[in-house]
């Protein structure tokens, strides 16, 4: 999903570099590793980057 929406390089960077306040100040990778549902993490990324809801 991340690669499909953001591309492989940018998507990989988002997963480990971008801090999501809505997920407690964790990156997407940290949130998933801490046990957050990957779908919840995906929705947080989409909201943060204003991805149209039809693609969530």
C-alpha distance matrix in Angstrom:
0.0 3.8 5.5 5.0 6.2 8.4 9.4 10.1 13.1 12.4 9.1 11.2 14.0 12.4 11.6 15.3 17.3 16.4 18.4 17.4 20.7 19.4 18.5 22.0 21.7 19.2 16.3 12.9 13.9 17.3 16.4 14.5 17.5 19.8 18.6 16.4 14.1 10.5 10.0 12.7 11.3 8.0 10.8 13.0 10.9 10.4 14.2 15.2 13.9 15.0 11.9 13.6 13.5 13.0 9.3 8.9
3.8 0.0 3.8 5.5 5.3 5.8 7.2 7.7 10.1 8.9 5.4 7.9 10.3 8.7 8.4 12.1 13.7 13.0 15.3 14.8 18.4 17.7 16.8 20.0 19.1 16.7 13.5 10.5 11.7 15.2 14.8 13.5 16.3 18.7 18.2 16.1 14.6 10.8 11.0 12.8 10.4 7.6 10.6 11.7 8.8 9.3 13.0 13.1 11.6 13.5 11.1 13.8 14.3 14.6 10.9 10.3
5.5 3.8 0.0 3.8 5.5 5.3 4.4 4.6 7.9 7.9 5.3 7.5 10.4 10.1 10.2 13.4 15.0 14.9 17.8 17.9 21.5 21.2 20.3 23.3 22.1 19.6 16.1 13.5 14.0 17.7 17.8 16.3 18.7 21.5 21.1 19.4 17.9 14.1 14.5 16.6 14.1 11.4 14.4 15.4 12.3 12.5 16.2 16.0 14.0 15.9 13.3 15.8 16.8 16.6 12.8 13.1
5.0 5.5 3.8 0.0 3.8 5.9 5.7 7.6 10.9 10.6 8.4 11.2 13.8 12.9 13.4 16.8 18.1 17.5 20.2 19.7 23.2 22.4 21.9 25.3 24.4 22.1 18.8 16.0 17.0 20.6 20.2 18.7 21.4 23.9 23.1 21.0 19.0 15.3 14.8 17.2 15.4 12.0 14.3 16.1 13.2 12.3 16.0 16.6 14.2 15.2 12.0 13.8 14.8 13.9 10.2 11.4
6.2 5.3 5.5 3.8 0.0 3.8 6.0 8.9 11.3 9.6 7.8 11.4 13.0 11.4 12.6 16.1 16.7 15.5 18.1 17.4 20.6 19.9 20.0 23.3 22.3 20.5 17.4 14.9 16.6 20.0 19.3 18.5 21.4 23.6 23.0 20.4 18.7 15.2 14.3 15.9 14.1 10.6 12.2 13.6 10.6 9.2 12.8 13.2 10.6 11.5 8.4 10.6 12.2 12.0 8.3 9.6
8.4 5.8 5.3 5.9 3.8 0.0 3.8 6.8 8.1 5.9 5.1 8.8 9.8 8.7 10.7 13.7 13.9 13.1 16.1 16.1 19.6 19.6 19.6 22.5 20.9 19.1 15.8 13.9 15.5 18.8 18.8 18.3 20.9 23.2 23.2 20.9 19.8 16.2 16.0 17.2 14.6 11.8 13.7 14.1 10.5 10.1 13.4 12.8 9.9 11.9 9.8 12.8 14.8 15.2 11.7 12.5
9.4 7.2 4.4 5.7 6.0 3.8 0.0 3.8 5.9 5.7 5.5 8.2 10.0 10.3 11.8 14.4 15.1 15.1 18.5 19.0 22.6 22.8 22.3 25.1 23.4 21.2 17.6 15.7 16.5 20.1 20.6 19.7 21.8 24.6 24.6 22.8 21.7 17.9 18.2 19.8 17.1 14.4 16.8 17.4 13.8 13.8 17.2 16.4 13.6 15.7 13.5 16.2 18.1 18.0 14.4 15.4
10.1 7.7 4.6 7.6 8.9 6.8 3.8 0.0 3.8 5.8 5.2 6.0 8.6 9.9 10.7 12.8 14.0 14.9 18.3 19.3 23.1 23.5 22.4 25.0 23.2 20.6 16.8 15.0 14.9 18.5 19.6 18.4 20.0 23.1 23.4 22.1 21.2 17.4 18.4 20.2 17.2 15.1 18.1 18.5 15.0 15.8 19.2 18.3 16.0 18.5 16.4 19.3 20.8 20.8 17.0 17.5
13.1 10.1 7.9 10.9 11.3 8.1 5.9 3.8 0.0 3.8 5.4 5.3 6.3 8.7 10.2 11.3 11.9 13.3 16.9 18.6 22.3 23.3 22.3 24.4 22.1 19.7 15.9 15.0 14.8 18.1 19.7 19.1 20.3 23.3 24.2 23.0 22.7 19.1 20.5 21.6 18.3 16.7 19.5 19.2 15.5 16.8 19.9 18.2 16.0 18.9 17.6 20.9 22.7 23.1 19.5 19.7
12.4 8.9 7.9 10.6 9.6 5.9 5.7 5.8 3.8 0.0 3.8 5.5 5.0 6.2 8.8 10.3 10.0 10.5 14.3 15.7 19.2 20.3 19.8 21.9 19.6 17.6 14.0 13.2 13.9 17.0 18.2 18.2 19.9 22.4 23.3 21.6 21.4 18.0 18.9 19.6 16.3 14.6 17.0 16.3 12.6 13.8 16.5 14.6 12.4 15.4 14.5 18.0 20.0 20.9 17.4 17.6
9.1 5.4 5.3 8.4 7.8 5.1 5.5 5.2 5.4 3.8 0.0 3.8 5.3 5.1 6.4 9.0 9.9 10.1 13.4 14.2 17.9 18.4 17.5 20.1 18.2 15.9 12.2 10.5 11.3 14.7 15.5 14.9 16.9 19.5 20.1 18.4 17.9 14.3 15.3 16.3 13.0 11.3 14.1 13.8 10.2 11.7 14.8 13.5 11.7 14.6 13.2 16.6 18.0 18.8 15.1 14.8
11.2 7.9 7.5 11.2 11.4 8.8 8.2 6.0 5.3 5.5 3.8 0.0 3.8 5.5 5.3 6.8 8.6 10.1 13.2 14.7 18.5 19.3 17.8 19.9 17.9 15.1 11.3 10.1 9.5 13.0 14.6 13.9 15.1 18.0 19.0 18.0 18.0 14.6 16.5 17.4 13.9 13.0 16.2 15.6 12.4 14.6 17.5 15.9 14.7 17.9 16.7 20.2 21.2 22.1 18.5 17.7
14.0 10.3 10.4 13.8 13.0 9.8 10.0 8.6 6.3 5.0 5.3 3.8 0.0 3.8 5.4 5.5 5.6 7.4 11.0 13.1 16.7 18.2 17.0 18.7 16.1 13.8 10.1 10.1 10.1 12.9 14.7 15.0 16.1 18.6 20.1 18.9 19.5 16.4 18.2 18.4 14.7 14.2 16.9 15.5 12.2 14.7 17.1 14.7 13.7 17.2 16.9 20.6 22.0 23.3 19.9 19.1
12.4 8.7 10.1 12.9 11.4 8.7 10.3 9.9 8.7 6.2 5.1 5.5 3.8 0.0 3.8 5.6 5.3 5.0 8.4 9.9 13.5 14.7 13.8 15.8 13.5 11.5 7.9 7.5 8.9 11.5 12.5 13.2 15.0 16.9 18.2 16.4 16.9 14.0 15.4 15.2 11.5 11.0 13.4 11.8 8.5 11.2 13.3 11.1 10.4 14.0 13.8 17.6 18.7 20.5 17.2 16.1
11.6 8.4 10.2 13.4 12.6 10.7 11.8 10.7 10.2 8.8 6.4 5.3 5.4 3.8 0.0 3.8 6.1 6.5 8.7 9.9 13.6 14.4 12.6 14.7 12.8 9.9 6.2 4.9 5.3 8.4 9.6 9.7 11.3 13.6 14.8 13.5 14.1 11.3 13.4 13.4 9.6 9.9 12.9 11.5 9.0 12.1 14.4 12.7 12.7 16.1 15.5 19.0 19.5 21.1 17.8 16.1
15.3 12.1 13.4 16.8 16.1 13.7 14.4 12.8 11.3 10.3 9.0 6.8 5.5 5.6 3.8 0.0 3.8 6.2 8.2 10.6 13.9 15.5 13.4 14.6 12.1 9.2 5.7 6.5 5.6 7.6 10.1 10.8 11.3 13.5 15.5 14.9 16.3 13.9 16.5 16.1 12.3 13.3 16.1 14.1 11.9 15.3 17.1 14.9 15.2 18.8 18.8 22.4 23.0 24.8 21.5 19.8
17.3 13.7 15.0 18.1 16.7 13.9 15.1 14.0 11.9 10.0 9.9 8.6 5.6 5.3 6.1 3.8 0.0 3.8 6.4 9.6 12.7 14.9 13.6 14.4 11.3 9.3 6.3 8.4 8.8 9.9 12.1 13.7 14.4 15.9 18.2 17.1 18.7 16.5 18.6 17.7 13.9 14.7 16.9 14.4 12.0 15.3 16.6 13.7 14.0 17.7 18.4 22.1 23.1 25.3 22.2 20.7
16.4 13.0 14.9 17.5 15.5 13.1 15.1 14.9 13.3 10.5 10.1 10.1 7.4 5.0 6.5 6.2 3.8 0.0 3.8 6.4 9.6 11.8 11.2 12.3 9.3 8.2 5.5 7.4 9.5 10.4 11.4 13.5 15.0 15.9 17.8 16.0 17.5 15.5 16.9 15.5 11.9 12.7 14.2 11.3 9.1 12.4 13.1 10.0 10.8 14.5 15.5 19.2 20.2 22.7 20.0 18.3
18.4 15.3 17.8 20.2 18.1 16.1 18.5 18.3 16.9 14.3 13.4 13.2 11.0 8.4 8.7 8.2 6.4 3.8 0.0 3.8 6.3 9.0 8.3 8.7 5.5 5.2 4.4 7.3 9.7 9.3 9.8 12.7 14.1 14.1 16.3 14.4 16.5 15.2 16.6 14.5 11.3 13.1 14.0 10.6 9.7 13.2 13.1 10.1 12.1 15.4 16.9 20.3 20.8 23.6 21.3 19.1
17.4 14.8 17.9 19.7 17.4 16.1 19.0 19.3 18.6 15.7 14.2 14.7 13.1 9.9 9.9 10.6 9.6 6.4 3.8 0.0 3.8 5.4 5.4 6.9 5.3 5.6 5.8 7.1 10.4 10.1 9.0 12.0 14.1 13.7 15.1 12.6 14.3 13.5 14.2 11.6 8.9 10.9 11.0 7.3 7.5 10.8 10.1 7.7 10.6 13.3 14.9 18.0 18.0 21.0 19.1 16.5
20.7 18.4 21.5 23.2 20.6 19.6 22.6 23.1 22.3 19.2 17.9 18.5 16.7 13.5 13.6 13.9 12.7 9.6 6.3 3.8 0.0 3.8 5.3 5.3 4.4 7.0 8.8 10.5 13.5 12.3 11.0 14.4 16.3 15.0 16.4 13.9 16.0 15.9 16.4 13.2 11.3 13.6 12.9 9.1 10.4 13.1 11.4 9.3 12.7 14.8 17.0 19.7 19.5 22.8 21.4 18.7
19.4 17.7 21.2 22.4 19.9 19.6 22.8 23.5 23.3 20.3 18.4 19.3 18.2 14.7 14.4 15.5 14.9 11.8 9.0 5.4 3.8 0.0 3.8 5.6 7.0 8.5 10.1 10.5 13.9 12.9 10.5 13.4 15.9 14.4 14.9 11.9 13.5 13.9 13.7 10.2 9.3 11.7 10.3 6.9 9.4 11.7 9.7 8.9 12.6 14.0 15.8 18.0 17.1 20.5 19.4 16.3
18.5 16.8 20.3 21.9 20.0 19.6 22.3 22.4 22.3 19.8 17.5 17.8 17.0 13.8 12.6 13.4 13.6 11.2 8.3 5.4 5.3 3.8 0.0 3.8 5.7 5.9 7.8 8.1 10.9 9.5 6.8 10.0 12.2 10.6 11.4 8.7 11.0 11.5 12.3 9.0 7.7 10.9 10.6 7.5 9.8 12.7 11.8 11.0 14.3 16.2 17.3 19.8 18.7 21.7 20.2 16.9
22.0 20.0 23.3 25.3 23.3 22.5 25.1 25.0 24.4 21.9 20.1 19.9 18.7 15.8 14.7 14.6 14.4 12.3 8.7 6.9 5.3 5.6 3.8 0.0 3.8 5.6 8.9 10.4 12.6 10.2 8.4 12.0 13.2 11.0 12.7 10.9 13.8 14.8 15.9 12.6 11.3 14.6 14.4 11.1 13.0 16.1 14.9 13.6 16.9 19.1 20.6 23.1 22.2 25.4 23.8 20.6
21.7 19.1 22.1 24.4 22.3 20.9 23.4 23.2 22.1 19.6 18.2 17.9 16.1 13.5 12.8 12.1 11.3 9.3 5.5 5.3 4.4 7.0 5.7 3.8 0.0 3.8 6.8 9.5 11.6 9.4 8.9 12.7 13.6 12.2 14.5 12.9 15.8 15.8 17.3 14.3 12.1 15.0 15.2 11.7 12.5 15.9 15.0 12.7 15.7 18.4 20.1 23.1 22.8 25.9 24.0 21.2
19.2 16.7 19.6 22.1 20.5 19.1 21.2 20.6 19.7 17.6 15.9 15.1 13.8 11.5 9.9 9.2 9.3 8.2 5.2 5.6 7.0 8.5 5.9 5.6 3.8 0.0 3.8 6.4 7.9 5.7 5.8 9.4 10.1 9.3 11.8 10.6 13.5 13.2 15.3 12.9 10.2 13.2 14.3 11.2 11.5 15.2 15.2 13.2 15.7 18.7 19.7 22.8 22.4 25.2 22.9 20.1
16.3 13.5 16.1 18.8 17.4 15.8 17.6 16.8 15.9 14.0 12.2 11.3 10.1 7.9 6.2 5.7 6.3 5.5 4.4 5.8 8.8 10.1 7.8 8.9 6.8 3.8 0.0 3.8 5.4 5.1 6.1 8.6 9.8 10.4 12.6 11.2 13.3 12.0 14.2 12.6 9.1 11.4 13.2 10.5 9.7 13.5 14.2 12.1 13.8 17.1 17.7 21.0 21.0 23.5 20.8 18.3
12.9 10.5 13.5 16.0 14.9 13.9 15.7 15.0 15.0 13.2 10.5 10.1 10.1 7.5 4.9 6.5 8.4 7.4 7.3 7.1 10.5 10.5 8.1 10.4 9.5 6.4 3.8 0.0 3.8 5.5 5.1 6.2 8.6 9.8 10.9 9.1 10.4 8.4 10.7 9.7 6.0 8.0 10.5 8.6 7.7 11.4 12.8 11.6 13.0 15.9 15.8 18.9 18.6 20.7 17.9 15.3
13.9 11.7 14.0 17.0 16.6 15.5 16.5 14.9 14.8 13.9 11.3 9.5 10.1 8.9 5.3 5.6 8.8 9.5 9.7 10.4 13.5 13.9 10.9 12.6 11.6 7.9 5.4 3.8 0.0 3.8 5.5 5.3 6.1 8.5 10.1 9.6 11.1 9.2 12.4 12.1 8.8 10.7 13.7 12.2 11.3 14.7 16.5 15.3 16.4 19.4 19.0 22.1 21.7 23.5 20.4 17.9
17.3 15.2 17.7 20.6 20.0 18.8 20.1 18.5 18.1 17.0 14.7 13.0 12.9 11.5 8.4 7.6 9.9 10.4 9.3 10.1 12.3 12.9 9.5 10.2 9.4 5.7 5.1 5.5 3.8 0.0 3.8 5.5 5.0 6.0 8.7 8.9 11.5 10.9 14.0 12.9 10.0 12.8 15.2 13.2 13.1 16.7 17.8 16.4 18.2 21.2 21.2 24.3 23.7 25.8 23.1 20.3
16.4 14.8 17.8 20.2 19.3 18.8 20.6 19.6 19.7 18.2 15.5 14.6 14.7 12.5 9.6 10.1 12.1 11.4 9.8 9.0 11.0 10.5 6.8 8.4 8.9 5.8 6.1 5.1 5.5 3.8 0.0 3.8 5.4 5.0 6.5 5.5 8.3 8.4 11.2 9.5 7.2 10.6 12.5 10.6 11.5 14.9 15.6 14.9 17.1 19.6 19.6 22.4 21.3 23.5 21.1 17.9
14.5 13.5 16.3 18.7 18.5 18.3 19.7 18.4 19.1 18.2 14.9 13.9 15.0 13.2 9.7 10.8 13.7 13.5 12.7 12.0 14.4 13.4 10.0 12.0 12.7 9.4 8.6 6.2 5.3 5.5 3.8 0.0 3.8 5.3 5.2 4.8 6.5 6.0 9.5 9.2 7.2 10.0 12.6 11.9 12.3 15.3 16.8 16.6 18.3 20.7 20.0 22.5 21.2 22.9 20.3 17.2
17.5 16.3 18.7 21.4 21.4 20.9 21.8 20.0 20.3 19.9 16.9 15.1 16.1 15.0 11.3 11.3 14.4 15.0 14.1 14.1 16.3 15.9 12.2 13.2 13.6 10.1 9.8 8.6 6.1 5.0 5.4 3.8 0.0 3.8 5.4 7.2 9.5 9.5 13.2 12.8 10.9 13.7 16.3 15.3 15.6 18.9 20.3 19.7 21.4 24.0 23.4 26.1 25.0 26.6 23.9 20.9
19.8 18.7 21.5 23.9 23.6 23.2 24.6 23.1 23.3 22.4 19.5 18.0 18.6 16.9 13.6 13.5 15.9 15.9 14.1 13.7 15.0 14.4 10.6 11.0 12.2 9.3 10.4 9.8 8.5 6.0 5.0 5.3 3.8 0.0 3.8 6.0 9.3 10.6 13.8 12.6 11.3 14.7 16.6 15.2 16.3 19.6 20.3 19.8 22.1 24.5 24.4 26.9 25.4 27.4 25.1 21.8
18.6 18.2 21.1 23.1 23.0 23.2 24.6 23.4 24.2 23.3 20.1 19.0 20.1 18.2 14.8 15.5 18.2 17.8 16.3 15.1 16.4 14.9 11.4 12.7 14.5 11.8 12.6 10.9 10.1 8.7 6.5 5.2 5.4 3.8 0.0 3.8 6.4 8.5 11.5 10.6 10.3 13.5 15.3 14.7 16.3 19.0 19.9 20.1 22.3 24.3 23.7 25.8 24.0 25.7 23.6 20.1
16.4 16.1 19.4 21.0 20.4 20.9 22.8 22.1 23.0 21.6 18.4 18.0 18.9 16.4 13.5 14.9 17.1 16.0 14.4 12.6 13.9 11.9 8.7 10.9 12.9 10.6 11.2 9.1 9.6 8.9 5.5 4.8 7.2 6.0 3.8 0.0 3.8 6.2 8.5 7.0 7.0 10.4 11.7 11.2 13.1 15.6 16.3 16.8 19.1 20.8 20.3 22.3 20.4 22.3 20.3 16.8
14.1 14.6 17.9 19.0 18.7 19.8 21.7 21.2 22.7 21.4 17.9 18.0 19.5 16.9 14.1 16.3 18.7 17.5 16.5 14.3 16.0 13.5 11.0 13.8 15.8 13.5 13.3 10.4 11.1 11.5 8.3 6.5 9.5 9.3 6.4 3.8 0.0 3.8 5.4 5.3 6.5 8.8 10.1 10.9 12.7 14.5 15.6 16.9 18.8 20.0 18.9 20.4 18.2 19.7 17.8 14.2
10.5 10.8 14.1 15.3 15.2 16.2 17.9 17.4 19.1 18.0 14.3 14.6 16.4 14.0 11.3 13.9 16.5 15.5 15.2 13.5 15.9 13.9 11.5 14.8 15.8 13.2 12.0 8.4 9.2 10.9 8.4 6.0 9.5 10.6 8.5 6.2 3.8 0.0 3.8 5.4 4.9 6.1 8.6 9.7 10.5 12.2 14.2 15.2 16.5 17.9 16.5 18.3 16.5 17.7 15.3 12.1
10.0 11.0 14.5 14.8 14.3 16.0 18.2 18.4 20.5 18.9 15.3 16.5 18.2 15.4 13.4 16.5 18.6 16.9 16.6 14.2 16.4 13.7 12.3 15.9 17.3 15.3 14.2 10.7 12.4 14.0 11.2 9.5 13.2 13.8 11.5 8.5 5.4 3.8 0.0 3.8 5.4 5.0 6.2 8.6 9.9 10.4 12.2 14.2 15.4 16.0 14.3 15.5 13.3 14.4 12.5 9.0
12.7 12.8 16.6 17.2 15.9 17.2 19.8 20.2 21.6 19.6 16.3 17.4 18.4 15.2 13.4 16.1 17.7 15.5 14.5 11.6 13.2 10.2 9.0 12.6 14.3 12.9 12.6 9.7 12.1 12.9 9.5 9.2 12.8 12.6 10.6 7.0 5.3 5.4 3.8 0.0 3.8 5.4 5.1 6.2 8.7 9.9 10.6 12.3 14.4 15.1 14.3 15.7 13.5 15.5 14.0 10.2
11.3 10.4 14.1 15.4 14.1 14.6 17.1 17.2 18.3 16.3 13.0 13.9 14.7 11.5 9.6 12.3 13.9 11.9 11.3 8.9 11.3 9.3 7.7 11.3 12.1 10.2 9.1 6.0 8.8 10.0 7.2 7.2 10.9 11.3 10.3 7.0 6.5 4.9 5.4 3.8 0.0 3.8 5.4 5.1 6.3 8.6 9.9 10.6 12.4 14.0 13.4 15.6 14.3 16.4 14.2 10.8
8.0 7.6 11.4 12.0 10.6 11.8 14.4 15.1 16.7 14.6 11.3 13.0 14.2 11.0 9.9 13.3 14.7 12.7 13.1 10.9 13.6 11.7 10.9 14.6 15.0 13.2 11.4 8.0 10.7 12.8 10.6 10.0 13.7 14.7 13.5 10.4 8.8 6.1 5.0 5.4 3.8 0.0 3.8 5.4 5.2 6.2 8.6 9.9 10.7 11.9 10.4 12.6 11.4 13.1 10.5 7.4
10.8 10.6 14.4 14.3 12.2 13.7 16.8 18.1 19.5 17.0 14.1 16.2 16.9 13.4 12.9 16.1 16.9 14.2 14.0 11.0 12.9 10.3 10.6 14.4 15.2 14.3 13.2 10.5 13.7 15.2 12.5 12.6 16.3 16.6 15.3 11.7 10.1 8.6 6.2 5.1 5.4 3.8 0.0 3.8 5.4 5.0 6.1 8.5 9.9 10.2 9.2 10.7 8.9 11.4 9.8 6.3
13.0 11.7 15.4 16.1 13.6 14.1 17.4 18.5 19.2 16.3 13.8 15.6 15.5 11.8 11.5 14.1 14.4 11.3 10.6 7.3 9.1 6.9 7.5 11.1 11.7 11.2 10.5 8.6 12.2 13.2 10.6 11.9 15.3 15.2 14.7 11.2 10.9 9.7 8.6 6.2 5.1 5.4 3.8 0.0 3.8 5.4 5.2 6.1 8.6 9.8 10.1 12.4 11.4 14.3 12.8 9.7
10.9 8.8 12.3 13.2 10.6 10.5 13.8 15.0 15.5 12.6 10.2 12.4 12.2 8.5 9.0 11.9 12.0 9.1 9.7 7.5 10.4 9.4 9.8 13.0 12.5 11.5 9.7 7.7 11.3 13.1 11.5 12.3 15.6 16.3 16.3 13.1 12.7 10.5 9.9 8.7 6.3 5.2 5.4 3.8 0.0 3.8 5.5 5.1 6.2 8.4 8.3 11.4 11.5 14.0 11.7 9.4
10.4 9.3 12.5 12.3 9.2 10.1 13.8 15.8 16.8 13.8 11.7 14.6 14.7 11.2 12.1 15.3 15.3 12.4 13.2 10.8 13.1 11.7 12.7 16.1 15.9 15.2 13.5 11.4 14.7 16.7 14.9 15.3 18.9 19.6 19.0 15.6 14.5 12.2 10.4 9.9 8.6 6.2 5.0 5.4 3.8 0.0 3.8 5.5 5.3 5.8 4.9 7.7 7.8 10.5 8.5 6.6
14.2 13.0 16.2 16.0 12.8 13.4 17.2 19.2 19.9 16.5 14.8 17.5 17.1 13.3 14.4 17.1 16.6 13.1 13.1 10.1 11.4 9.7 11.8 14.9 15.0 15.2 14.2 12.8 16.5 17.8 15.6 16.8 20.3 20.3 19.9 16.3 15.6 14.2 12.2 10.6 9.9 8.6 6.1 5.2 5.5 3.8 0.0 3.8 5.5 5.0 6.3 8.4 8.3 11.7 10.9 8.9
15.2 13.1 16.0 16.6 13.2 12.8 16.4 18.3 18.2 14.6 13.5 15.9 14.7 11.1 12.7 14.9 13.7 10.0 10.1 7.7 9.3 8.9 11.0 13.6 12.7 13.2 12.1 11.6 15.3 16.4 14.9 16.6 19.7 19.8 20.1 16.8 16.9 15.2 14.2 12.3 10.6 9.9 8.5 6.1 5.1 5.5 3.8 0.0 3.8 5.6 7.9 10.9 11.7 14.9 13.5 11.9
13.9 11.6 14.0 14.2 10.6 9.9 13.6 16.0 16.0 12.4 11.7 14.7 13.7 10.4 12.7 15.2 14.0 10.8 12.1 10.6 12.7 12.6 14.3 16.9 15.7 15.7 13.8 13.0 16.4 18.2 17.1 18.3 21.4 22.1 22.3 19.1 18.8 16.5 15.4 14.4 12.4 10.7 9.9 8.6 6.2 5.3 5.5 3.8 0.0 3.8 5.6 9.1 11.0 13.7 12.0 11.4
15.0 13.5 15.9 15.2 11.5 11.9 15.7 18.5 18.9 15.4 14.6 17.9 17.2 14.0 16.1 18.8 17.7 14.5 15.4 13.3 14.8 14.0 16.2 19.1 18.4 18.7 17.1 15.9 19.4 21.2 19.6 20.7 24.0 24.5 24.3 20.8 20.0 17.9 16.0 15.1 14.0 11.9 10.2 9.8 8.4 5.8 5.0 5.6 3.8 0.0 3.8 6.1 8.3 11.2 10.4 10.3
11.9 11.1 13.3 12.0 8.4 9.8 13.5 16.4 17.6 14.5 13.2 16.7 16.9 13.8 15.5 18.8 18.4 15.5 16.9 14.9 17.0 15.8 17.3 20.6 20.1 19.7 17.7 15.8 19.0 21.2 19.6 20.0 23.4 24.4 23.7 20.3 18.9 16.5 14.3 14.3 13.4 10.4 9.2 10.1 8.3 4.9 6.3 7.9 5.6 3.8 0.0 3.8 6.3 8.3 6.9 7.4
13.6 13.8 15.8 13.8 10.6 12.8 16.2 19.3 20.9 18.0 16.6 20.2 20.6 17.6 19.0 22.4 22.1 19.2 20.3 18.0 19.7 18.0 19.8 23.1 23.1 22.8 21.0 18.9 22.1 24.3 22.4 22.5 26.1 26.9 25.8 22.3 20.4 18.3 15.5 15.7 15.6 12.6 10.7 12.4 11.4 7.7 8.4 10.9 9.1 6.1 3.8 0.0 3.8 5.4 5.8 7.2
13.5 14.3 16.8 14.8 12.2 14.8 18.1 20.8 22.7 20.0 18.0 21.2 22.0 18.7 19.5 23.0 23.1 20.2 20.8 18.0 19.5 17.1 18.7 22.2 22.8 22.4 21.0 18.6 21.7 23.7 21.3 21.2 25.0 25.4 24.0 20.4 18.2 16.5 13.3 13.5 14.3 11.4 8.9 11.4 11.5 7.8 8.3 11.7 11.0 8.3 6.3 3.8 0.0 3.8 5.3 5.2
13.0 14.6 16.6 13.9 12.0 15.2 18.0 20.8 23.1 20.9 18.8 22.1 23.3 20.5 21.1 24.8 25.3 22.7 23.6 21.0 22.8 20.5 21.7 25.4 25.9 25.2 23.5 20.7 23.5 25.8 23.5 22.9 26.6 27.4 25.7 22.3 19.7 17.7 14.4 15.5 16.4 13.1 11.4 14.3 14.0 10.5 11.7 14.9 13.7 11.2 8.3 5.4 3.8 0.0 3.8 5.7
9.3 10.9 12.8 10.2 8.3 11.7 14.4 17.0 19.5 17.4 15.1 18.5 19.9 17.2 17.8 21.5 22.2 20.0 21.3 19.1 21.4 19.4 20.2 23.8 24.0 22.9 20.8 17.9 20.4 23.1 21.1 20.3 23.9 25.1 23.6 20.3 17.8 15.3 12.5 14.0 14.2 10.5 9.8 12.8 11.7 8.5 10.9 13.5 12.0 10.4 6.9 5.8 5.3 3.8 0.0 3.8
8.9 10.3 13.1 11.4 9.6 12.5 15.4 17.5 19.7 17.6 14.8 17.7 19.1 16.1 16.1 19.8 20.7 18.3 19.1 16.5 18.7 16.3 16.9 20.6 21.2 20.1 18.3 15.3 17.9 20.3 17.9 17.2 20.9 21.8 20.1 16.8 14.2 12.1 9.0 10.2 10.8 7.4 6.3 9.7 9.4 6.6 8.9 11.9 11.4 10.3 7.4 7.2 5.2 5.7 3.8 0.0
